[in-house]
């Protein structure tokens, strides 16, 4: 089990499963948003993920470079 939140704390979540198969995304968007060589990620099923608060703060984003 793990919990986390966004950098500003507006959104928080809980993951109720073993975290495995972690990887680093090195796409240009992840590198640009962090100023580093990528973002560590782990993929979990929807059933293992629970949003604790902040649903209203989540928005969709579309990469303008893929239009």
N, CA, C, O and CB atoms as a CASP TS submission, in Angstrom:
PFRMAT TS
TARGET T0000
AUTHOR 0000-0000-0000
METHOD Language model
MODEL 1
PARENT N/A
ATOM      1  N   UNK     1       0.845  -1.175   0.000  1.00  0.00           N
ATOM      2  CA  UNK     1       0.000   0.000   0.000  1.00  0.00           C
ATOM      3  C   UNK     1       0.891   1.239   0.000  1.00  0.00           C
ATOM      4  O   UNK     1       1.966   1.265   0.600  1.00  0.00           O
ATOM      5  CB  UNK     1      -0.962  -0.003   1.220  1.00  0.00           C
ATOM      6  N   UNK     2       0.396   2.276  -0.704  1.00  0.00           N
ATOM      7  CA  UNK     2       1.138   3.531  -0.756  1.00  0.00           C
ATOM      8  C   UNK     2       0.151   4.679  -0.895  1.00  0.00           C
ATOM      9  O   UNK     2      -0.965   4.500  -1.381  1.00  0.00           O
ATOM     10  CB  UNK     2       2.161   3.535  -1.928  1.00  0.00           C
ATOM     11  N   UNK     3       0.577   5.855  -0.464  1.00  0.00           N
ATOM     12  CA  UNK     3      -0.239   7.035  -0.678  1.00  0.00           C
ATOM     13  C   UNK     3       0.634   8.125  -1.257  1.00  0.00           C
ATOM     14  O   UNK     3       1.862   8.049  -1.216  1.00  0.00           O
ATOM     15  CB  UNK     3      -0.912   7.501   0.633  1.00  0.00           C
ATOM     16  N   UNK     4      -0.015   9.135  -1.795  1.00  0.00           N
ATOM     17  CA  UNK     4       0.744  10.221  -2.389  1.00  0.00           C
ATOM     18  C   UNK     4      -0.151  11.393  -2.691  1.00  0.00           C
ATOM     19  O   UNK     4      -1.367  11.340  -2.508  1.00  0.00           O
ATOM     20  CB  UNK     4       1.443   9.760  -3.648  1.00  0.00           C
ATOM     21  N   UNK     5       0.474  12.453  -3.157  1.00  0.00           N
ATOM     22  CA  UNK     5      -0.275  13.640  -3.533  1.00  0.00           C
ATOM     23  C   UNK     5       0.507  14.429  -4.568  1.00  0.00           C
ATOM     24  O   UNK     5       1.698  14.201  -4.783  1.00  0.00           O
ATOM     25  CB  UNK     5      -0.580  14.511  -2.302  1.00  0.00           C
ATOM     26  N   UNK     6      -0.197  15.370  -5.208  1.00  0.00           N
ATOM     27  CA  UNK     6       0.484  16.233  -6.165  1.00  0.00           C
ATOM     28  C   UNK     6       1.381  17.209  -5.397  1.00  0.00           C
ATOM     29  O   UNK     6       1.323  17.275  -4.169  1.00  0.00           O
ATOM     30  CB  UNK     6      -0.545  16.999  -7.060  1.00  0.00           C
ATOM     31  N   UNK     7       2.193  17.952  -6.111  1.00  0.00           N
ATOM     32  CA  UNK     7       3.143  18.856  -5.455  1.00  0.00           C
ATOM     33  C   UNK     7       2.472  19.914  -4.597  1.00  0.00           C
ATOM     34  O   UNK     7       3.021  20.298  -3.564  1.00  0.00           O
ATOM     35  CB  UNK     7       3.998  19.530  -6.486  1.00  0.00           C
ATOM     36  N   UNK     8       1.292  20.401  -4.995  1.00  0.00           N
ATOM     37  CA  UNK     8       0.631  21.454  -4.212  1.00  0.00           C
ATOM     38  C   UNK     8      -0.281  20.886  -3.133  1.00  0.00           C
ATOM     39  O   UNK     8      -0.764  21.641  -2.290  1.00  0.00           O
ATOM     40  CB  UNK     8      -0.173  22.359  -5.129  1.00  0.00           C
ATOM     41  N   UNK     9      -0.532  19.573  -3.132  1.00  0.00           N
ATOM     42  CA  UNK     9      -1.356  18.945  -2.117  1.00  0.00           C
ATOM     43  C   UNK     9      -2.846  18.969  -2.404  1.00  0.00           C
ATOM     44  O   UNK     9      -3.635  18.490  -1.589  1.00  0.00           O
ATOM     45  CB  UNK     9      -1.108  19.593  -0.829  1.00  0.00           C
ATOM     46  N   UNK    10      -3.250  19.518  -3.545  1.00  0.00           N
ATOM     47  CA  UNK    10      -4.679  19.609  -3.875  1.00  0.00           C
ATOM     48  C   UNK    10      -5.292  18.239  -4.159  1.00  0.00           C
ATOM     49  O   UNK    10      -6.481  18.028  -3.915  1.00  0.00           O
ATOM     50  CB  UNK    10      -4.880  20.521  -5.081  1.00  0.00           C
ATOM     51  N   UNK    11      -4.498  17.318  -4.668  1.00  0.00           N
ATOM     52  CA  UNK    11      -4.980  15.979  -5.018  1.00  0.00           C
ATOM     53  C   UNK    11      -4.194  14.952  -4.214  1.00  0.00           C
ATOM     54  O   UNK    11      -2.966  15.010  -4.153  1.00  0.00           O
ATOM     55  CB  UNK    11      -4.841  15.709  -6.555  1.00  0.00           C
ATOM     56  N   UNK    12      -4.903  14.012  -3.598  1.00  0.00           N
ATOM     57  CA  UNK    12      -4.250  12.944  -2.830  1.00  0.00           C
ATOM     58  C   UNK    12      -4.881  11.611  -3.212  1.00  0.00           C
ATOM     59  O   UNK    12      -6.057  11.550  -3.569  1.00  0.00           O
ATOM     60  CB  UNK    12      -4.371  13.196  -1.288  1.00  0.00           C
ATOM     61  N   UNK    13      -4.088  10.544  -3.132  1.00  0.00           N
ATOM     62  CA  UNK    13      -4.562   9.232  -3.543  1.00  0.00           C
ATOM     63  C   UNK    13      -3.983   8.141  -2.656  1.00  0.00           C
ATOM     64  O   UNK    13      -3.027   8.359  -1.912  1.00  0.00           O
ATOM     65  CB  UNK    13      -4.205   8.970  -5.000  1.00  0.00           C
ATOM     66  N   UNK    14      -4.585   6.965  -2.753  1.00  0.00           N
ATOM     67  CA  UNK    14      -4.133   5.779  -2.040  1.00  0.00           C
ATOM     68  C   UNK    14      -4.079   4.638  -3.037  1.00  0.00           C
ATOM     69  O   UNK    14      -4.993   4.472  -3.845  1.00  0.00           O
ATOM     70  CB  UNK    14      -5.069   5.437  -0.832  1.00  0.00           C
ATOM     71  N   UNK    15      -3.017   3.852  -2.989  1.00  0.00           N
ATOM     72  CA  UNK    15      -2.872   2.670  -3.842  1.00  0.00           C
ATOM     73  C   UNK    15      -2.828   1.451  -2.934  1.00  0.00           C
ATOM     74  O   UNK    15      -1.985   1.359  -2.043  1.00  0.00           O
ATOM     75  CB  UNK    15      -1.581   2.756  -4.744  1.00  0.00           C
ATOM     76  N   UNK    16      -3.739   0.521  -3.166  1.00  0.00           N
ATOM     77  CA  UNK    16      -3.850  -0.655  -2.319  1.00  0.00           C
ATOM     78  C   UNK    16      -3.433  -1.905  -3.091  1.00  0.00           C
ATOM     79  O   UNK    16      -4.254  -2.778  -3.373  1.00  0.00           O
ATOM     80  CB  UNK    16      -5.285  -0.802  -1.787  1.00  0.00           C
ATOM     81  N   UNK    17      -2.165  -1.977  -3.423  1.00  0.00           N
ATOM     82  CA  UNK    17      -1.591  -3.138  -4.090  1.00  0.00           C
ATOM     83  C   UNK    17      -0.074  -3.054  -3.968  1.00  0.00           C
ATOM     84  O   UNK    17       0.470  -2.006  -3.619  1.00  0.00           O
ATOM     85  CB  UNK    17      -2.036  -3.214  -5.589  1.00  0.00           C
ATOM     86  N   UNK    18       0.588  -4.132  -4.251  1.00  0.00           N
ATOM     87  CA  UNK    18       2.049  -4.132  -4.271  1.00  0.00           C
ATOM     88  C   UNK    18       2.524  -3.263  -5.425  1.00  0.00           C
ATOM     89  O   UNK    18       2.040  -3.394  -6.549  1.00  0.00           O
ATOM     90  CB  UNK    18       2.612  -5.578  -4.397  1.00  0.00           C
ATOM     91  N   UNK    19       3.466  -2.383  -5.148  1.00  0.00           N
ATOM     92  CA  UNK    19       4.032  -1.553  -6.205  1.00  0.00           C
ATOM     93  C   UNK    19       5.208  -2.288  -6.820  1.00  0.00           C
ATOM     94  O   UNK    19       6.213  -2.554  -6.161  1.00  0.00           O
ATOM     95  CB  UNK    19       4.467  -0.163  -5.662  1.00  0.00           C
ATOM     96  N   UNK    20       5.062  -2.607  -8.087  1.00  0.00           N
ATOM     97  CA  UNK    20       6.130  -3.309  -8.802  1.00  0.00           C
ATOM     98  C   UNK    20       6.181  -2.798 -10.224  1.00  0.00           C
ATOM     99  O   UNK    20       5.333  -2.007 -10.636  1.00  0.00           O
ATOM    100  CB  UNK    20       5.914  -4.848  -8.779  1.00  0.00           C
ATOM    101  N   UNK    21       7.136  -3.230 -10.949  1.00  0.00           N
ATOM    102  CA  UNK    21       7.313  -2.825 -12.347  1.00  0.00           C
ATOM    103  C   UNK    21       7.410  -1.311 -12.502  1.00  0.00           C
ATOM    104  O   UNK    21       6.806  -0.736 -13.408  1.00  0.00           O
ATOM    105  CB  UNK    21       6.164  -3.351 -13.190  1.00  0.00           C
ATOM    106  N   UNK    22       8.163  -0.673 -11.625  1.00  0.00           N
ATOM    107  CA  UNK    22       8.395   0.765 -11.736  1.00  0.00           C
ATOM    108  C   UNK    22       9.353   1.032 -12.891  1.00  0.00           C
ATOM    109  O   UNK    22      10.238   0.225 -13.175  1.00  0.00           O
ATOM    110  CB  UNK    22       8.961   1.343 -10.408  1.00  0.00           C
ATOM    111  N   UNK    23       9.171   2.158 -13.548  1.00  0.00           N
ATOM    112  CA  UNK    23      10.054   2.539 -14.644  1.00  0.00           C
ATOM    113  C   UNK    23      10.176   4.050 -14.680  1.00  0.00           C
ATOM    114  O   UNK    23       9.422   4.757 -14.012  1.00  0.00           O
ATOM    115  CB  UNK    23       9.532   1.997 -15.998  1.00  0.00           C
ATOM    116  N   UNK    24      11.115   4.538 -15.452  1.00  0.00           N
ATOM    117  CA  UNK    24      11.305   5.973 -15.641  1.00  0.00           C
ATOM    118  C   UNK    24      10.852   6.356 -17.034  1.00  0.00           C
ATOM    119  O   UNK    24      11.276   5.751 -18.019  1.00  0.00           O
ATOM    120  CB  UNK    24      12.782   6.378 -15.417  1.00  0.00           C
ATOM    121  N   UNK    25       9.984   7.366 -17.121  1.00  0.00           N
ATOM    122  CA  UNK    25       9.572   7.891 -18.416  1.00  0.00           C
ATOM    123  C   UNK    25      10.564   8.972 -18.813  1.00  0.00           C
ATOM    124  O   UNK    25      10.822   9.895 -18.040  1.00  0.00           O
ATOM    125  CB  UNK    25       8.108   8.447 -18.375  1.00  0.00           C
ATOM    126  N   UNK    26      11.114   8.865 -19.999  1.00  0.00           N
ATOM    127  CA  UNK    26      12.111   9.821 -20.468  1.00  0.00           C
ATOM    128  C   UNK    26      11.606  10.616 -21.668  1.00  0.00           C
ATOM    129  O   UNK    26      12.400  11.153 -22.441  1.00  0.00           O
ATOM    130  CB  UNK    26      13.402   9.100 -20.828  1.00  0.00           C
ATOM    131  N   UNK    27      10.268  10.691 -21.824  1.00  0.00           N
ATOM    132  CA  UNK    27       9.737  11.445 -22.959  1.00  0.00           C
ATOM    133  C   UNK    27      10.050  12.931 -22.778  1.00  0.00           C
ATOM    134  O   UNK    27      10.388  13.367 -21.678  1.00  0.00           O
ATOM    135  CB  UNK    27       8.203  11.220 -23.105  1.00  0.00           C
ATOM    136  N   UNK    28       9.937  13.694 -23.844  1.00  0.00           N
ATOM    137  CA  UNK    28      10.281  15.114 -23.787  1.00  0.00           C
ATOM    138  C   UNK    28       9.387  15.875 -22.818  1.00  0.00           C
ATOM    139  O   UNK    28       9.853  16.811 -22.169  1.00  0.00           O
ATOM    140  CB  UNK    28      10.185  15.733 -25.170  1.00  0.00           C
ATOM    141  N   UNK    29       8.110  15.498 -22.700  1.00  0.00           N
ATOM    142  CA  UNK    29       7.206  16.199 -21.786  1.00  0.00           C
ATOM    143  C   UNK    29       7.611  15.982 -20.334  1.00  0.00           C
ATOM    144  O   UNK    29       7.610  16.930 -19.549  1.00  0.00           O
ATOM    145  CB  UNK    29       5.766  15.736 -22.000  1.00  0.00           C
ATOM    146  N   UNK    30       7.960  14.744 -19.962  1.00  0.00           N
ATOM    147  CA  UNK    30       8.370  14.462 -18.587  1.00  0.00           C
ATOM    148  C   UNK    30       9.694  15.141 -18.253  1.00  0.00           C
ATOM    149  O   UNK    30       9.871  15.647 -17.144  1.00  0.00           O
ATOM    150  CB  UNK    30       8.486  12.954 -18.368  1.00  0.00           C
ATOM    151  N   UNK    31      10.616  15.153 -19.201  1.00  0.00           N
ATOM    152  CA  UNK    31      11.892  15.827 -18.958  1.00  0.00           C
ATOM    153  C   UNK    31      11.686  17.330 -18.797  1.00  0.00           C
ATOM    154  O   UNK    31      12.285  17.952 -17.920  1.00  0.00           O
ATOM    155  CB  UNK    31      12.877  15.546 -20.107  1.00  0.00           C
ATOM    156  N   UNK    32      10.840  17.908 -19.643  1.00  0.00           N
ATOM    157  CA  UNK    32      10.604  19.353 -19.587  1.00  0.00           C
ATOM    158  C   UNK    32       9.886  19.744 -18.299  1.00  0.00           C
ATOM    159  O   UNK    32      10.216  20.769 -17.701  1.00  0.00           O
ATOM    160  CB  UNK    32       9.786  19.808 -20.800  1.00  0.00           C
ATOM    161  N   UNK    33       8.917  18.952 -17.864  1.00  0.00           N
ATOM    162  CA  UNK    33       8.135  19.329 -16.681  1.00  0.00           C
ATOM    163  C   UNK    33       8.927  19.228 -15.386  1.00  0.00           C
ATOM    164  O   UNK    33       8.586  19.889 -14.406  1.00  0.00           O
ATOM    165  CB  UNK    33       6.908  18.462 -16.582  1.00  0.00           C
ATOM    166  N   UNK    34       9.981  18.409 -15.364  1.00  0.00           N
ATOM    167  CA  UNK    34      10.760  18.232 -14.141  1.00  0.00           C
ATOM    168  C   UNK    34      12.133  18.880 -14.186  1.00  0.00           C
ATOM    169  O   UNK    34      12.734  19.136 -13.142  1.00  0.00           O
ATOM    170  CB  UNK    34      10.917  16.782 -13.859  1.00  0.00           C
ATOM    171  N   UNK    35      12.628  19.145 -15.371  1.00  0.00           N
ATOM    172  CA  UNK    35      13.986  19.662 -15.495  1.00  0.00           C
ATOM    173  C   UNK    35      15.030  18.586 -15.254  1.00  0.00           C
ATOM    174  O   UNK    35      16.212  18.890 -15.087  1.00  0.00           O
ATOM    175  CB  UNK    35      14.199  20.802 -14.530  1.00  0.00           C
ATOM    176  N   UNK    36      14.597  17.322 -15.235  1.00  0.00           N
ATOM    177  CA  UNK    36      15.531  16.206 -15.034  1.00  0.00           C
ATOM    178  C   UNK    36      15.452  15.273 -16.243  1.00  0.00           C
ATOM    179  O   UNK    36      14.901  15.633 -17.283  1.00  0.00           O
ATOM    180  CB  UNK    36      15.208  15.427 -13.709  1.00  0.00           C
ATOM    181  N   UNK    37      16.001  14.092 -16.093  1.00  0.00           N
ATOM    182  CA  UNK    37      16.016  13.164 -17.219  1.00  0.00           C
ATOM    183  C   UNK    37      14.755  12.306 -17.306  1.00  0.00           C
ATOM    184  O   UNK    37      14.680  11.427 -18.165  1.00  0.00           O
ATOM    185  CB  UNK    37      17.222  12.273 -17.124  1.00  0.00           C
ATOM    186  N   UNK    38      13.759  12.534 -16.442  1.00  0.00           N
ATOM    187  CA  UNK    38      12.512  11.784 -16.536  1.00  0.00           C
ATOM    188  C   UNK    38      11.768  11.730 -15.219  1.00  0.00           C
ATOM    189  O   UNK    38      12.174  12.339 -14.230  1.00  0.00           O
ATOM    190  CB  UNK    38      12.785  10.390 -17.015  1.00  0.00           C
ATOM    191  N   UNK    39      10.661  10.984 -15.222  1.00  0.00           N
ATOM    192  CA  UNK    39       9.798  10.857 -14.055  1.00  0.00           C
ATOM    193  C   UNK    39       9.618   9.378 -13.723  1.00  0.00           C
ATOM    194  O   UNK    39       9.252   8.595 -14.599  1.00  0.00           O
ATOM    195  CB  UNK    39       8.424  11.540 -14.303  1.00  0.00           C
ATOM    196  N   UNK    40       9.866   8.983 -12.481  1.00  0.00           N
ATOM    197  CA  UNK    40       9.608   7.593 -12.107  1.00  0.00           C
ATOM    198  C   UNK    40       8.096   7.343 -12.060  1.00  0.00           C
ATOM    199  O   UNK    40       7.334   8.190 -11.591  1.00  0.00           O
ATOM    200  CB  UNK    40      10.262   7.262 -10.733  1.00  0.00           C
ATOM    201  N   UNK    41       7.673   6.181 -12.547  1.00  0.00           N
ATOM    202  CA  UNK    41       6.254   5.836 -12.612  1.00  0.00           C
ATOM    203  C   UNK    41       6.034   4.385 -12.232  1.00  0.00           C
ATOM    204  O   UNK    41       6.937   3.554 -12.327  1.00  0.00           O
ATOM    205  CB  UNK    41       5.699   6.101 -14.011  1.00  0.00           C
ATOM    206  N   UNK    42       4.809   4.097 -11.797  1.00  0.00           N
ATOM    207  CA  UNK    42       4.365   2.728 -11.592  1.00  0.00           C
ATOM    208  C   UNK    42       2.916   2.681 -12.056  1.00  0.00           C
ATOM    209  O   UNK    42       2.150   3.610 -11.799  1.00  0.00           O
ATOM    210  CB  UNK    42       4.521   2.270 -10.081  1.00  0.00           C
ATOM    211  N   UNK    43       2.539   1.614 -12.731  1.00  0.00           N
ATOM    212  CA  UNK    43       1.183   1.460 -13.246  1.00  0.00           C
ATOM    213  C   UNK    43       0.431   0.490 -12.345  1.00  0.00           C
ATOM    214  O   UNK    43       0.935  -0.587 -12.027  1.00  0.00           O
ATOM    215  CB  UNK    43       1.191   0.961 -14.724  1.00  0.00           C
ATOM    216  N   UNK    44      -0.792   0.877 -11.930  1.00  0.00           N
ATOM    217  CA  UNK    44      -1.634   0.024 -11.087  1.00  0.00           C
ATOM    218  C   UNK    44      -3.027  -0.056 -11.709  1.00  0.00           C
ATOM    219  O   UNK    44      -3.403   0.796 -12.514  1.00  0.00           O
ATOM    220  CB  UNK    44      -1.707   0.572  -9.619  1.00  0.00           C
ATOM    221  N   UNK    45      -3.774  -1.063 -11.339  1.00  0.00           N
ATOM    222  CA  UNK    45      -5.138  -1.211 -11.849  1.00  0.00           C
ATOM    223  C   UNK    45      -6.056  -0.158 -11.235  1.00  0.00           C
ATOM    224  O   UNK    45      -5.780   0.373 -10.160  1.00  0.00           O
ATOM    225  CB  UNK    45      -5.677  -2.625 -11.556  1.00  0.00           C
ATOM    226  N   UNK    46      -7.142   0.132 -11.928  1.00  0.00           N
ATOM    227  CA  UNK    46      -8.118   1.095 -11.404  1.00  0.00           C
ATOM    228  C   UNK    46      -8.706   0.633 -10.079  1.00  0.00           C
ATOM    229  O   UNK    46      -9.023   1.457  -9.222  1.00  0.00           O
ATOM    230  CB  UNK    46      -9.239   1.317 -12.415  1.00  0.00           C
ATOM    231  N   UNK    47      -8.853  -0.669  -9.903  1.00  0.00           N
ATOM    232  CA  UNK    47      -9.457  -1.180  -8.670  1.00  0.00           C
ATOM    233  C   UNK    47      -8.536  -0.999  -7.464  1.00  0.00           C
ATOM    234  O   UNK    47      -9.006  -0.998  -6.326  1.00  0.00           O
ATOM    235  CB  UNK    47      -9.808  -2.654  -8.832  1.00  0.00           C
ATOM    236  N   UNK    48      -7.235  -0.846  -7.697  1.00  0.00           N
ATOM    237  CA  UNK    48      -6.280  -0.667  -6.605  1.00  0.00           C
ATOM    238  C   UNK    48      -6.043   0.808  -6.278  1.00  0.00           C
ATOM    239  O   UNK    48      -5.357   1.132  -5.309  1.00  0.00           O
ATOM    240  CB  UNK    48      -4.962  -1.330  -6.957  1.00  0.00           C
ATOM    241  N   UNK    49      -6.611   1.692  -7.085  1.00  0.00           N
ATOM    242  CA  UNK    49      -6.388   3.127  -6.927  1.00  0.00           C
ATOM    243  C   UNK    49      -7.617   3.795  -6.331  1.00  0.00           C
ATOM    244  O   UNK    49      -8.737   3.557  -6.783  1.00  0.00           O
ATOM    245  CB  UNK    49      -6.033   3.772  -8.275  1.00  0.00           C
ATOM    246  N   UNK    50      -7.410   4.640  -5.307  1.00  0.00           N
ATOM    247  CA  UNK    50      -8.525   5.381  -4.706  1.00  0.00           C
ATOM    248  C   UNK    50      -8.123   6.841  -4.548  1.00  0.00           C
ATOM    249  O   UNK    50      -7.110   7.157  -3.924  1.00  0.00           O
ATOM    250  CB  UNK    50      -8.933   4.769  -3.329  1.00  0.00           C
ATOM    251  N   UNK    51      -8.922   7.714  -5.115  1.00  0.00           N
ATOM    252  CA  UNK    51      -8.710   9.147  -4.971  1.00  0.00           C
ATOM    253  C   UNK    51      -9.240   9.575  -3.609  1.00  0.00           C
ATOM    254  O   UNK    51     -10.409   9.346  -3.301  1.00  0.00           O
ATOM    255  CB  UNK    51      -9.404   9.942  -6.120  1.00  0.00           C
ATOM    256  N   UNK    52      -8.396  10.193  -2.792  1.00  0.00           N
ATOM    257  CA  UNK    52      -8.801  10.613  -1.455  1.00  0.00           C
ATOM    258  C   UNK    52      -9.462  11.986  -1.466  1.00  0.00           C
ATOM    259  O   UNK    52     -10.485  12.190  -0.811  1.00  0.00           O
ATOM    260  CB  UNK    52      -7.600  10.626  -0.527  1.00  0.00           C
ATOM    261  N   UNK    53      -8.884  12.927  -2.207  1.00  0.00           N
ATOM    262  CA  UNK    53      -9.506  14.242  -2.397  1.00  0.00           C
ATOM    263  C   UNK    53      -8.874  14.943  -3.584  1.00  0.00           C
ATOM    264  O   UNK    53      -7.766  14.622  -4.014  1.00  0.00           O
ATOM    265  CB  UNK    53      -9.369  15.109  -1.125  1.00  0.00           C
ATOM    266  N   UNK    54      -9.630  15.926  -4.106  1.00  0.00           N
ATOM    267  CA  UNK    54      -9.089  16.751  -5.174  1.00  0.00           C
ATOM    268  C   UNK    54      -9.628  16.466  -6.560  1.00  0.00           C
ATOM    269  O   UNK    54      -9.053  16.931  -7.545  1.00  0.00           O
ATOM    270  CB  UNK    54      -7.646  16.600  -5.201  1.00  0.00           C
ATOM    271  N   UNK    55     -10.715  15.717  -6.668  1.00  0.00           N
ATOM    272  CA  UNK    55     -11.247  15.379  -7.997  1.00  0.00           C
ATOM    273  C   UNK    55     -11.476  16.639  -8.836  1.00  0.00           C
ATOM    274  O   UNK    55     -11.204  16.637 -10.037  1.00  0.00           O
ATOM    275  CB  UNK    55     -12.566  14.587  -7.863  1.00  0.00           C
ATOM    276  N   UNK    56     -11.969  17.701  -8.223  1.00  0.00           N
ATOM    277  CA  UNK    56     -12.217  18.945  -8.939  1.00  0.00           C
ATOM    278  C   UNK    56     -10.963  19.645  -9.433  1.00  0.00           C
ATOM    279  O   UNK    56     -11.045  20.538 -10.276  1.00  0.00           O
ATOM    280  CB  UNK    56     -12.969  19.868  -8.068  1.00  0.00           C
ATOM    281  N   UNK    57      -9.814  19.256  -8.924  1.00  0.00           N
ATOM    282  CA  UNK    57      -8.548  19.873  -9.337  1.00  0.00           C
ATOM    283  C   UNK    57      -7.877  19.135 -10.485  1.00  0.00           C
ATOM    284  O   UNK    57      -6.878  19.608 -11.028  1.00  0.00           O
ATOM    285  CB  UNK    57      -7.600  19.937  -8.164  1.00  0.00           C
ATOM    286  N   UNK    58      -8.416  17.981 -10.858  1.00  0.00           N
ATOM    287  CA  UNK    58      -7.826  17.197 -11.948  1.00  0.00           C
ATOM    288  C   UNK    58      -8.427  17.662 -13.263  1.00  0.00           C
ATOM    289  O   UNK    58      -9.647  17.713 -13.416  1.00  0.00           O
ATOM    290  CB  UNK    58      -8.063  15.667 -11.741  1.00  0.00           C
ATOM    291  N   UNK    59      -7.571  17.996 -14.202  1.00  0.00           N
ATOM    292  CA  UNK    59      -8.017  18.437 -15.523  1.00  0.00           C
ATOM    293  C   UNK    59      -7.336  17.605 -16.598  1.00  0.00           C
ATOM    294  O   UNK    59      -6.328  16.945 -16.346  1.00  0.00           O
ATOM    295  CB  UNK    59      -7.723  19.942 -15.733  1.00  0.00           C
ATOM    296  N   UNK    60      -7.888  17.643 -17.770  1.00  0.00           N
ATOM    297  CA  UNK    60      -7.282  16.960 -18.910  1.00  0.00           C
ATOM    298  C   UNK    60      -6.284  17.875 -19.582  1.00  0.00           C
ATOM    299  O   UNK    60      -6.441  19.096 -19.581  1.00  0.00           O
ATOM    300  CB  UNK    60      -8.352  16.501 -19.915  1.00  0.00           C
ATOM    301  N   UNK    61      -5.274  17.284 -20.147  1.00  0.00           N
ATOM    302  CA  UNK    61      -4.262  18.050 -20.858  1.00  0.00           C
ATOM    303  C   UNK    61      -3.964  17.348 -22.159  1.00  0.00           C
ATOM    304  O   UNK    61      -3.804  16.128 -22.180  1.00  0.00           O
ATOM    305  CB  UNK    61      -2.979  18.221 -20.012  1.00  0.00           C
ATOM    306  N   UNK    62      -3.885  18.080 -23.227  1.00  0.00           N
ATOM    307  CA  UNK    62      -3.532  17.521 -24.519  1.00  0.00           C
ATOM    308  C   UNK    62      -2.262  18.180 -25.005  1.00  0.00           C
ATOM    309  O   UNK    62      -2.137  19.405 -24.988  1.00  0.00           O
ATOM    310  CB  UNK    62      -4.674  17.704 -25.540  1.00  0.00           C
ATOM    311  N   UNK    63      -1.321  17.364 -25.438  1.00  0.00           N
ATOM    312  CA  UNK    63      -0.048  17.880 -25.935  1.00  0.00           C
ATOM    313  C   UNK    63      -0.303  18.654 -27.224  1.00  0.00           C
ATOM    314  O   UNK    63      -0.768  18.073 -28.204  1.00  0.00           O
ATOM    315  CB  UNK    63       0.976  16.727 -26.172  1.00  0.00           C
ATOM    316  N   UNK    64      -0.011  19.941 -27.243  1.00  0.00           N
ATOM    317  CA  UNK    64      -0.263  20.739 -28.457  1.00  0.00           C
ATOM    318  C   UNK    64       0.631  20.330 -29.619  1.00  0.00           C
ATOM    319  O   UNK    64       0.327  20.649 -30.769  1.00  0.00           O
ATOM    320  CB  UNK    64      -0.060  22.217 -28.163  1.00  0.00           C
ATOM    321  N   UNK    65       1.724  19.631 -29.343  1.00  0.00           N
ATOM    322  CA  UNK    65       2.641  19.216 -30.409  1.00  0.00           C
ATOM    323  C   UNK    65       2.106  18.018 -31.187  1.00  0.00           C
ATOM    324  O   UNK    65       2.670  17.664 -32.223  1.00  0.00           O
ATOM    325  CB  UNK    65       4.006  18.879 -29.824  1.00  0.00           C
ATOM    326  N   UNK    66       1.020  17.377 -30.711  1.00  0.00           N
ATOM    327  CA  UNK    66       0.507  16.190 -31.411  1.00  0.00           C
ATOM    328  C   UNK    66      -0.766  16.493 -32.206  1.00  0.00           C
ATOM    329  O   UNK    66      -1.391  15.572 -32.734  1.00  0.00           O
ATOM    330  CB  UNK    66       0.230  15.071 -30.407  1.00  0.00           C
ATOM    331  N   UNK    67      -1.156  17.753 -32.298  1.00  0.00           N
ATOM    332  CA  UNK    67      -2.364  18.106 -33.070  1.00  0.00           C
ATOM    333  C   UNK    67      -2.140  17.921 -34.556  1.00  0.00           C
ATOM    334  O   UNK    67      -3.046  18.170 -35.352  1.00  0.00           O
ATOM    335  CB  UNK    67      -2.782  19.552 -32.790  1.00  0.00           C
TER
END
